[in-house]
């Protein structure tokens, strides 16, 4: 089942009909292809629209910028990704699995992974909206992973893990390490926080 068929993904700027959702799906898939070929600096909405077989004006009705488009791709992947270790009895194992899973969402696609970092740092209001949604989803996953029968997890631990994750992905996006290496580093750092 595609993201469009599942009905769980809605574009940032508006509610979508079936046909509109198909257009957004085409644009996000084409963007991944264009990114792989041209890189983030070379990618334009016009190129993506052409690769998707839609008009440039149509593409701009859904995405205000290439940063918005790339942020949407990451949001869709995060939203579609299952919680990897939700059943494990150890909250530390669950947290590490969550952080690793999120870090690996774009790890195999070098151009996309760098583009996600650049895009999520943008000031476009549509990117800010997606950044808030992404942050809220990651927070929700961390809280769920840390929750035990004793109640809610310590908010300072949650915030520390969020800062750890955000810093690690910026570091990976800057090219200091691969996303796989960052996932390993996230695990070590999370263990330090959770001990």
Buried (B, 14 or more C-beta within 10 A) or exposed (E): EEBBEEEEBEBBBEEBEEEBBBBBBBBBBBBBEBBEEBEBEEBEBBBBBBBBEBEEEEBBBBBBBBBBBBBBBBBBBBBBBEBBBEEBEEBBEBBBBBBBBBBBBBBEBBBBBBBBBBBBEBEBEBBBBBBEBBBEBBBEBBBBBBEEEEEEBEEEBBEBBBEBBEEBBBBBBEEEBEBBBBBBBBBEBBEEBBE
